[in-house]
Amino acid sequence: MMNRLMMGAALAVMLAAPSVTEACTGITLTGQNGDVCYGRTMEWGAFDMESRILVYPRNHQFQAKAPAMMKWTGKLGIVGLDLLEKGYLADAINENGLTGGLFYHPDFADYAPFDPAKADRTLGPLDVLQYTLSTCSTVKDVREALTKVEVAPIFEDVIHMAPQVHFLFTDPSGDQVVVEWENQKIKFYDAPLGVITNAPRYDWHMTNLRNYIKMSSEPAPDQTLKKVKLAQLGNGSGMLGLPGDFTPPSRFVRASEFSATARNTPDGAETIYEMFRILDNFNLPIGAGEGSLPPRLKGMRSSTLWTTSYDLNARKLYYHTQNNRTVQMVDLKKIDFAKLDKVLASPLDIKKEQLILDRTPQP
């Protein structure tokens, strides 16, 4: 792994200026039988975040960022992907099917200052997923749990700042909530579309959708101008005007439209195919606006480091990476969380190369 100090300095530079290096997009789809699937892309164009698969056992003893801060015992096992090999979950599911995703929220995450008198119930932003997923089974539980703790802008030495983030939580019933911090207070937004990107605030994105109410998956009808009949040039005219850039508002609109017009799928297993198809529309190439830090890009193949899709009802995590587009899977039902006595960590890729099957016909 690259030198942590150099990586932290590079990350600080990237966070200091507006860019699309952190351009994650999350969506949710539901099968006709009610199976709920959530998934997201993880974009970071400055360097590889070195994510791993982490498995937290039941009854794990958690410690928030600072030693004097909150400690708690987790009740539930968790499987997720971390950041920088530090155990901070970026995206995860627990054994009861509750998922949570962390998304960058620059300039809009406004936490209350750290209060030493409340230290024993204070979390840093990067502690939130470990806390909620280890103690909560439903979105309702998340709402209650997060009102009982404080989230303060705790400095993270690797990125040289307090992380500015917001979250999307989903449970197997289909209930979803976006969690943000505004004017130093926590805010919960119902998320019926199951879509999230980055800045600005979630309610702004929902208002912005009203600019696109004429969008449709249906082709535009023929029109006649002064006896001249005009027909669409090709398929897709119903989505004419859909924003195609990489900004969070444009990705939010596209993700909402693509999710709403997804094909009908019978169950979670088939819905996973549709999840990856849609999420692949949000892949970012290297150089898509992140500025110039070529030494840190060595070995990277994409600004989209990995893409996840979860079948909440089946308790399965699926993913592919910038190195290997082959879909890989973790089945939570095959993990005995009660017997684990430590955190398990595994690399996302066995080999950082694409699995290619040689199908050359032979006589």
NUMAR-507309 format. One record per residue (C-alpha): x, y, z; residue number from 1; residue in three letters. Coordinates in pm, 1 decimal. Example, Ala and Ser with C-alpha at 12.3 -4.5 7.8 and 13.67 -1.06 7.14 Angstrom:
<pts>
1230.0 | -450.0 | 780.0 | 1 | ALA
1367.0 | -106.0 | 714.0 | 2 | SER
</pts>
This chain:
<pts>
0.0 | 0.0 | 0.0 | 1 | MET
125.5 | 353.6 | -80.9 | 2 | MET
276.2 | 571.8 | 187.1 | 3 | ASN
-9.4 | 697.2 | 409.3 | 4 | ARG
133.5 | 1046.4 | 449.9 | 5 | LEU
168.8 | 1097.0 | 75.6 | 6 | MET
-179.4 | 958.3 | 21.1 | 7 | MET
-326.9 | 1183.1 | 286.8 | 8 | GLY
-161.9 | 1490.3 | 137.3 | 9 | ALA
-294.8 | 1402.5 | -205.7 | 10 | ALA
-642.0 | 1348.9 | -66.6 | 11 | LEU
-633.7 | 1683.7 | 110.6 | 12 | ALA
-552.4 | 1852.6 | -220.0 | 13 | VAL
-839.8 | 1674.2 | -390.8 | 14 | MET
-1089.2 | 1769.2 | -120.9 | 15 | LEU
-979.7 | 2131.5 | -116.6 | 16 | ALA
-1110.4 | 2205.6 | -466.5 | 17 | ALA
-1442.3 | 2129.9 | -637.5 | 18 | PRO
-1417.0 | 1817.3 | -851.0 | 19 | SER
-1598.4 | 1502.6 | -949.2 | 20 | VAL
-1343.5 | 1268.2 | -797.6 | 21 | THR
-1598.3 | 1160.0 | -540.0 | 22 | GLU
-1903.9 | 1108.0 | -757.6 | 23 | ALA
-2083.7 | 814.8 | -600.5 | 24 | CYS
-2436.0 | 726.4 | -709.2 | 25 | THR
-2682.2 | 503.0 | -521.8 | 26 | GLY
-3007.4 | 348.6 | -647.4 | 27 | ILE
-3276.2 | 105.8 | -528.5 | 28 | THR
-3492.6 | -139.1 | -723.7 | 29 | LEU
-3764.2 | -381.1 | -612.2 | 30 | THR
-3857.1 | -712.8 | -771.0 | 31 | GLY
-4218.5 | -797.2 | -844.7 | 32 | GLN
-4218.8 | -1034.2 | -547.1 | 33 | ASN
-4112.5 | -751.0 | -313.2 | 34 | GLY
-3740.1 | -831.5 | -294.9 | 35 | ASP
-3547.8 | -508.4 | -235.3 | 36 | VAL
-3207.8 | -440.9 | -393.8 | 37 | CYS
-2981.2 | -143.7 | -318.8 | 38 | TYR
-2653.7 | -63.8 | -492.6 | 39 | GLY
-2402.1 | 209.3 | -557.8 | 40 | ARG
-2083.2 | 309.3 | -733.7 | 41 | THR
-1772.8 | 423.6 | -546.6 | 42 | MET
-1586.6 | 694.2 | -734.8 | 43 | GLU
-1250.0 | 826.3 | -626.4 | 44 | TRP
-1018.9 | 952.7 | -897.5 | 45 | GLY
-711.7 | 1050.7 | -695.2 | 46 | ALA
-582.6 | 706.9 | -593.0 | 47 | PHE
-701.2 | 358.6 | -504.3 | 48 | ASP
-888.3 | 362.6 | -171.2 | 49 | MET
-769.4 | 3.8 | -107.1 | 50 | GLU
-1112.5 | -118.5 | 0.8 | 51 | SER
-1149.8 | -462.9 | 155.7 | 52 | ARG
-1436.8 | -693.7 | 243.3 | 53 | ILE
-1484.1 | -667.1 | 619.7 | 54 | LEU
-1687.4 | -903.6 | 836.6 | 55 | VAL
-1774.6 | -781.4 | 1187.1 | 56 | TYR
-1895.2 | -1051.5 | 1430.3 | 57 | PRO
-2180.7 | -1020.3 | 1675.5 | 58 | ARG
-2090.8 | -866.8 | 2011.0 | 59 | ASN
-1792.0 | -683.2 | 1865.1 | 60 | HIS
-1653.9 | -412.8 | 2091.2 | 61 | GLN
-1651.9 | -87.3 | 1895.0 | 62 | PHE
-1458.7 | 227.1 | 1975.8 | 63 | GLN
-1537.7 | 558.0 | 1804.9 | 64 | ALA
-1262.0 | 756.5 | 1639.1 | 65 | LYS
-1114.8 | 914.7 | 1952.5 | 66 | ALA
-1036.4 | 699.9 | 2262.5 | 67 | PRO
-1237.7 | 927.3 | 2490.2 | 68 | ALA
-1544.2 | 901.3 | 2268.4 | 69 | MET
-1829.0 | 653.7 | 2250.4 | 70 | MET
-1785.6 | 280.5 | 2300.0 | 71 | LYS
-2054.8 | 24.3 | 2229.3 | 72 | TRP
-2113.0 | -347.9 | 2184.8 | 73 | THR
-2255.2 | -448.6 | 1849.3 | 74 | GLY
-2552.1 | -686.1 | 1851.2 | 75 | LYS
-2546.3 | -780.4 | 1481.9 | 76 | LEU
-2293.5 | -912.9 | 1233.4 | 77 | GLY
-2199.4 | -691.2 | 937.8 | 78 | ILE
-2044.4 | -743.0 | 594.0 | 79 | VAL
-1921.6 | -441.6 | 401.5 | 80 | GLY
-1649.1 | -260.9 | 212.6 | 81 | LEU
-1409.8 | -32.9 | 398.3 | 82 | ASP
-1180.9 | 258.5 | 310.4 | 83 | LEU
-803.4 | 289.7 | 335.5 | 84 | LEU
-775.1 | -39.0 | 528.5 | 85 | GLU
-883.4 | 145.3 | 843.7 | 86 | LYS
-1207.0 | -39.2 | 915.3 | 87 | GLY
-1432.8 | 253.3 | 825.7 | 88 | TYR
-1728.5 | 110.2 | 635.0 | 89 | LEU
-1829.1 | 288.4 | 316.6 | 90 | ALA
-2108.0 | 50.8 | 221.9 | 91 | ASP
-2244.2 | -249.5 | 412.1 | 92 | ALA
-2528.2 | -482.5 | 509.3 | 93 | ILE
-2602.3 | -648.7 | 841.8 | 94 | ASN
-2736.8 | -995.5 | 907.2 | 95 | GLU
-3096.1 | -865.2 | 930.4 | 96 | ASN
-3074.9 | -711.2 | 583.3 | 97 | GLY
-3035.9 | -343.5 | 676.6 | 98 | LEU
-2796.4 | -165.8 | 439.1 | 99 | THR
-2619.6 | 165.8 | 472.2 | 100 | GLY
-2413.0 | 370.2 | 230.4 | 101 | GLY
-2178.1 | 662.5 | 301.8 | 102 | LEU
-2168.4 | 936.7 | 36.7 | 103 | PHE
-1950.8 | 1246.7 | 17.2 | 104 | TYR
-2141.7 | 1567.9 | 97.0 | 105 | HIS
-1892.9 | 1856.5 | 62.4 | 106 | PRO
-1987.9 | 2202.6 | 190.9 | 107 | ASP
-2327.6 | 2084.1 | 313.9 | 108 | PHE
-2254.8 | 1852.8 | 608.7 | 109 | ALA
-2281.8 | 2090.6 | 903.6 | 110 | ASP
-2216.9 | 1902.0 | 1228.8 | 111 | TYR
-2241.3 | 2053.0 | 1575.4 | 112 | ALA
-1899.1 | 2116.2 | 1735.5 | 113 | PRO
-1754.9 | 1846.9 | 1957.9 | 114 | PHE
-1874.4 | 1884.1 | 2317.4 | 115 | ASP
-1642.3 | 1711.3 | 2570.6 | 116 | PRO
-1934.8 | 1678.5 | 2811.2 | 117 | ALA
-2106.6 | 1451.4 | 2555.4 | 118 | LYS
-1796.1 | 1257.9 | 2451.4 | 119 | ALA
-1926.2 | 922.5 | 2576.4 | 120 | ASP
-2216.1 | 940.6 | 2327.4 | 121 | ARG
-2036.5 | 1112.1 | 2039.4 | 122 | THR
-1937.6 | 955.1 | 1707.0 | 123 | LEU
-1725.1 | 1081.2 | 1422.3 | 124 | GLY
-1884.3 | 1081.6 | 1074.5 | 125 | PRO
-1690.4 | 767.9 | 978.0 | 126 | LEU
-1825.3 | 580.2 | 1282.3 | 127 | ASP
-2191.0 | 611.5 | 1180.7 | 128 | VAL
-2222.0 | 297.9 | 966.7 | 129 | LEU
-2046.3 | 77.2 | 1222.0 | 130 | GLN
-2278.7 | 207.6 | 1493.8 | 131 | TYR
-2609.3 | 184.8 | 1307.2 | 132 | THR
-2552.6 | -146.1 | 1130.3 | 133 | LEU
-2423.4 | -320.0 | 1443.1 | 134 | SER
-2722.8 | -210.6 | 1654.0 | 135 | THR
-3020.2 | -156.8 | 1418.9 | 136 | CYS
-3243.0 | -392.5 | 1219.2 | 137 | SER
-3471.8 | -144.7 | 1041.3 | 138 | THR
-3476.4 | 210.6 | 910.8 | 139 | VAL
-3705.3 | 297.2 | 1202.1 | 140 | LYS
-3432.4 | 174.0 | 1436.6 | 141 | ASP
-3176.7 | 393.5 | 1257.5 | 142 | VAL
-3389.6 | 703.7 | 1305.1 | 143 | ARG
-3420.9 | 631.3 | 1677.9 | 144 | GLU
-3055.7 | 534.7 | 1728.5 | 145 | ALA
-2912.6 | 844.5 | 1562.1 | 146 | LEU
-3126.3 | 1079.1 | 1771.5 | 147 | THR
-2962.0 | 935.7 | 2083.2 | 148 | LYS
-2604.1 | 1015.8 | 1981.1 | 149 | VAL
-2403.5 | 1314.9 | 1866.1 | 150 | GLU
-2207.9 | 1323.8 | 1540.1 | 151 | VAL
-1923.4 | 1574.2 | 1557.2 | 152 | ALA
-1668.1 | 1691.4 | 1296.9 | 153 | PRO
-1385.9 | 1474.0 | 1425.9 | 154 | ILE
-1057.9 | 1532.1 | 1244.0 | 155 | PHE
-938.3 | 1237.8 | 1035.2 | 156 | GLU
-560.3 | 1239.8 | 995.9 | 157 | ASP
-555.4 | 1040.9 | 671.2 | 158 | VAL
-761.1 | 1302.5 | 486.2 | 159 | ILE
-646.4 | 1602.6 | 692.4 | 160 | HIS
-1002.1 | 1716.3 | 769.2 | 161 | MET
-1332.3 | 1611.9 | 924.2 | 162 | ALA
-1519.0 | 1403.9 | 664.6 | 163 | PRO
-1831.2 | 1565.1 | 521.8 | 164 | GLN
-2078.1 | 1288.2 | 443.6 | 165 | VAL
-2443.9 | 1188.2 | 433.1 | 166 | HIS
-2605.6 | 843.9 | 429.4 | 167 | PHE
-2875.9 | 632.1 | 267.7 | 168 | LEU
-3024.9 | 347.2 | 472.2 | 169 | PHE
-3253.3 | 75.2 | 332.6 | 170 | THR
-3422.7 | -223.0 | 496.7 | 171 | ASP
-3589.4 | -534.0 | 346.2 | 172 | PRO
-3938.0 | -380.0 | 380.2 | 173 | SER
-3836.3 | -111.8 | 130.4 | 174 | GLY
-3829.8 | 166.6 | 390.3 | 175 | ASP
-3549.8 | 416.4 | 315.2 | 176 | GLN
-3410.1 | 728.4 | 472.5 | 177 | VAL
-3141.4 | 981.5 | 383.1 | 178 | VAL
-2955.9 | 1119.9 | 686.1 | 179 | VAL
-2786.4 | 1460.8 | 671.3 | 180 | GLU
-2663.2 | 1730.5 | 908.6 | 181 | TRP
-2785.1 | 2086.3 | 852.7 | 182 | GLU
-2742.4 | 2390.2 | 1078.3 | 183 | ASN
-2568.2 | 2159.9 | 1328.1 | 184 | GLN
-2874.5 | 1934.0 | 1357.0 | 185 | LYS
-2950.6 | 1590.9 | 1218.6 | 186 | ILE
-3216.9 | 1570.1 | 948.2 | 187 | LYS
-3402.2 | 1265.6 | 818.2 | 188 | PHE
-3555.7 | 1258.4 | 471.8 | 189 | TYR
-3790.4 | 987.8 | 352.2 | 190 | ASP
-3636.7 | 852.3 | 31.4 | 191 | ALA
-3914.2 | 687.6 | -173.8 | 192 | PRO
-3706.1 | 696.3 | -493.3 | 193 | LEU
-3413.0 | 522.9 | -324.2 | 194 | GLY
-3165.4 | 748.8 | -504.6 | 195 | VAL
-2871.7 | 946.5 | -366.9 | 196 | ILE
-2566.0 | 1126.8 | -505.5 | 197 | THR
-2367.2 | 1406.5 | -341.1 | 198 | ASN
-2410.5 | 1782.2 | -285.3 | 199 | ALA
-2627.3 | 1980.2 | -241.0 | 200 | PRO
-2887.1 | 1869.3 | 12.9 | 201 | ARG
-3133.8 | 1589.8 | -56.6 | 202 | TYR
-3441.6 | 1815.5 | -54.4 | 203 | ASP
-3278.8 | 2036.2 | -321.1 | 204 | TRP
-3229.9 | 1732.0 | -546.3 | 205 | HIS
-3595.0 | 1634.6 | -504.0 | 206 | MET
-3705.4 | 1987.1 | -595.2 | 207 | THR
-3475.6 | 1987.8 | -897.5 | 208 | ASN
-3653.0 | 1678.2 | -1033.7 | 209 | LEU
-3950.5 | 1902.4 | -1108.9 | 210 | ARG
-3747.2 | 2045.2 | -1397.3 | 211 | ASN
-3772.2 | 1705.3 | -1567.4 | 212 | TYR
-4136.0 | 1605.9 | -1522.5 | 213 | ILE
-4183.7 | 1555.3 | -1898.5 | 214 | LYS
-3921.3 | 1279.2 | -1908.3 | 215 | MET
-4058.3 | 946.2 | -2021.7 | 216 | SER
-3931.1 | 610.9 | -2141.8 | 217 | SER
-4189.9 | 630.8 | -2419.8 | 218 | GLU
-4076.5 | 769.0 | -2757.5 | 219 | PRO
-4188.2 | 1118.4 | -2849.9 | 220 | ALA
-4486.4 | 1119.8 | -3087.4 | 221 | PRO
-4457.4 | 1232.4 | -3448.0 | 222 | ASP
-4531.4 | 1597.5 | -3512.0 | 223 | GLN
-4638.2 | 1791.2 | -3818.6 | 224 | THR
-4507.0 | 2139.5 | -3892.1 | 225 | LEU
-4671.9 | 2314.3 | -4189.3 | 226 | LYS
-4759.1 | 1978.1 | -4346.0 | 227 | LYS
-4408.0 | 1845.9 | -4285.4 | 228 | VAL
-4418.1 | 1528.2 | -4075.7 | 229 | LYS
-4132.7 | 1494.3 | -3826.0 | 230 | LEU
-4051.9 | 1164.5 | -3654.0 | 231 | ALA
-3791.5 | 1073.7 | -3397.2 | 232 | GLN
-3443.9 | 1005.0 | -3532.6 | 233 | LEU
-3397.3 | 699.0 | -3313.7 | 234 | GLY
-3492.6 | 530.5 | -2989.6 | 235 | ASN
-3467.1 | 734.0 | -2672.4 | 236 | GLY
-3649.5 | 1049.1 | -2777.5 | 237 | SER
-3864.2 | 1027.3 | -2464.6 | 238 | GLY
-3550.7 | 1098.9 | -2258.7 | 239 | MET
-3443.0 | 1389.3 | -2478.1 | 240 | LEU
-3287.9 | 1655.9 | -2256.8 | 241 | GLY
-3174.9 | 1417.9 | -1983.8 | 242 | LEU
-2858.4 | 1571.7 | -1832.0 | 243 | PRO
-2549.8 | 1370.1 | -1912.4 | 244 | GLY
-2266.7 | 1536.4 | -1719.9 | 245 | ASP
-2096.9 | 1404.2 | -1405.1 | 246 | PHE
-2228.2 | 1660.3 | -1154.1 | 247 | THR
-2431.7 | 1531.3 | -856.3 | 248 | PRO
-2756.3 | 1705.9 | -967.4 | 249 | PRO
-2734.0 | 1553.8 | -1314.7 | 250 | SER
-2651.3 | 1208.0 | -1181.3 | 251 | ARG
-2942.7 | 1230.5 | -937.0 | 252 | PHE
-3181.8 | 1302.1 | -1223.8 | 253 | VAL
-3043.5 | 1021.6 | -1439.6 | 254 | ARG
-3045.6 | 772.7 | -1152.9 | 255 | ALA
-3406.8 | 862.6 | -1071.4 | 256 | SER
-3519.8 | 829.7 | -1432.3 | 257 | GLU
-3328.1 | 508.2 | -1499.8 | 258 | PHE
-3459.4 | 350.5 | -1178.2 | 259 | SER
-3818.1 | 451.4 | -1250.0 | 260 | ALA
-3802.6 | 305.8 | -1602.1 | 261 | THR
-3613.2 | -13.3 | -1514.8 | 262 | ALA
-3747.8 | -336.0 | -1658.5 | 263 | ARG
-3978.8 | -543.9 | -1443.8 | 264 | ASN
-3791.5 | -821.6 | -1265.4 | 265 | THR
-3953.8 | -1116.5 | -1086.4 | 266 | PRO
-3727.1 | -1138.2 | -781.6 | 267 | ASP
-3408.2 | -1017.9 | -618.9 | 268 | GLY
-3179.7 | -1251.5 | -811.1 | 269 | ALA
-3297.4 | -1110.7 | -1144.5 | 270 | GLU
-3310.7 | -754.7 | -1012.4 | 271 | THR
-2935.2 | -769.3 | -944.0 | 272 | ILE
-2878.8 | -788.9 | -1322.1 | 273 | TYR
-3079.7 | -469.4 | -1368.0 | 274 | GLU
-2895.7 | -300.0 | -1080.2 | 275 | MET
-2557.0 | -349.4 | -1242.8 | 276 | PHE
-2689.3 | -247.9 | -1585.7 | 277 | ARG
-2810.6 | 85.5 | -1449.3 | 278 | ILE
-2510.9 | 151.0 | -1226.0 | 279 | LEU
-2271.7 | 93.4 | -1516.4 | 280 | ASP
-2411.0 | 415.8 | -1665.9 | 281 | ASN
-2233.1 | 606.8 | -1389.7 | 282 | PHE
-1879.3 | 473.0 | -1433.4 | 283 | ASN
-1619.1 | 748.9 | -1450.3 | 284 | LEU
-1295.8 | 721.1 | -1645.8 | 285 | PRO
-962.4 | 828.4 | -1507.4 | 286 | ILE
-922.2 | 1201.9 | -1563.7 | 287 | GLY
-1292.3 | 1290.2 | -1544.8 | 288 | ALA
-1237.1 | 1619.9 | -1366.5 | 289 | GLY
-1022.0 | 1521.3 | -1071.0 | 290 | GLU
-730.2 | 1742.9 | -1159.8 | 291 | GLY
-373.8 | 1637.8 | -1216.0 | 292 | SER
-214.7 | 1398.1 | -969.8 | 293 | LEU
-66.0 | 1141.6 | -1208.4 | 294 | PRO
173.6 | 980.5 | -955.6 | 295 | PRO
-124.4 | 868.5 | -747.1 | 296 | ARG
-307.3 | 723.2 | -1048.6 | 297 | LEU
-48.2 | 454.5 | -1114.4 | 298 | LYS
-212.9 | 115.8 | -1144.8 | 299 | GLY
-567.2 | 254.1 | -1155.0 | 300 | MET
-797.0 | 160.1 | -1440.9 | 301 | ARG
-1102.8 | 370.0 | -1354.2 | 302 | SER
-1224.5 | 644.4 | -1123.5 | 303 | SER
-1504.3 | 402.9 | -1033.4 | 304 | THR
-1320.6 | 180.9 | -788.2 | 305 | LEU
-1603.1 | -62.9 | -723.8 | 306 | TRP
-1975.4 | -112.5 | -770.0 | 307 | THR
-2199.0 | -295.8 | -522.7 | 308 | THR
-2547.6 | -444.4 | -544.1 | 309 | SER
-2722.5 | -598.1 | -241.5 | 310 | TYR
-3015.6 | -839.6 | -235.1 | 311 | ASP
-3148.8 | -739.1 | 106.5 | 312 | LEU
-3396.6 | -1023.7 | 141.2 | 313 | ASN
-3148.2 | -1294.0 | 35.4 | 314 | ALA
-2873.7 | -1126.3 | 247.7 | 315 | ARG
-2622.1 | -1123.8 | -37.2 | 316 | LYS
-2360.4 | -868.0 | -138.3 | 317 | LEU
-2256.1 | -861.1 | -505.2 | 318 | TYR
-1979.7 | -641.9 | -644.4 | 319 | TYR
-1731.7 | -588.8 | -925.0 | 320 | HIS
-1420.1 | -373.1 | -928.5 | 321 | THR
-1210.9 | -153.8 | -1154.1 | 322 | GLN
-980.3 | -452.0 | -1202.6 | 323 | ASN
-1229.8 | -731.4 | -1257.8 | 324 | ASN
-1576.6 | -685.5 | -1403.4 | 325 | ARG
-1670.7 | -1039.5 | -1306.9 | 326 | THR
-1942.7 | -1019.7 | -1041.5 | 327 | VAL
-1830.5 | -1157.0 | -704.1 | 328 | GLN
-2060.9 | -1242.4 | -413.2 | 329 | MET
-2067.6 | -1275.0 | -33.4 | 330 | VAL
-2356.5 | -1475.6 | 116.6 | 331 | ASP
-2428.1 | -1361.3 | 472.8 | 332 | LEU
-2637.9 | -1670.9 | 540.2 | 333 | LYS
-2323.0 | -1882.1 | 511.4 | 334 | LYS
-2144.0 | -1683.4 | 783.3 | 335 | ILE
-2184.6 | -1789.9 | 1145.6 | 336 | ASP
-2158.6 | -1448.1 | 1308.4 | 337 | PHE
-2206.2 | -1596.5 | 1654.4 | 338 | ALA
-1892.1 | -1809.3 | 1630.0 | 339 | LYS
-1664.2 | -1537.1 | 1491.7 | 340 | LEU
-1422.7 | -1401.0 | 1750.3 | 341 | ASP
-1251.8 | -1136.5 | 1539.6 | 342 | LYS
-1298.9 | -907.2 | 1241.6 | 343 | VAL
-1228.0 | -1077.1 | 909.8 | 344 | LEU
-1072.2 | -884.6 | 620.2 | 345 | ALA
-1033.6 | -997.6 | 260.0 | 346 | SER
-914.4 | -815.6 | -53.6 | 347 | PRO
-1181.1 | -730.1 | -309.6 | 348 | LEU
-976.6 | -891.5 | -586.4 | 349 | ASP
-785.8 | -1217.5 | -557.3 | 350 | ILE
-584.8 | -1086.4 | -851.1 | 351 | LYS
-608.0 | -730.4 | -979.4 | 352 | LYS
-685.9 | -843.7 | -1329.8 | 353 | GLU
-990.2 | -925.6 | -1537.7 | 354 | GLN
-1106.4 | -1286.2 | -1534.8 | 355 | LEU
-1128.2 | -1382.8 | -1902.1 | 356 | ILE
-1265.9 | -1715.1 | -2017.7 | 357 | LEU
-1107.0 | -1851.3 | -2332.9 | 358 | ASP
-1399.5 | -1966.2 | -2546.1 | 359 | ARG
-1207.3 | -2026.4 | -2867.3 | 360 | THR
-1397.0 | -2301.9 | -3058.0 | 361 | PRO
-1210.6 | -2628.7 | -3097.2 | 362 | GLN
-1278.9 | -2897.0 | -3361.5 | 363 | PRO
</pts>
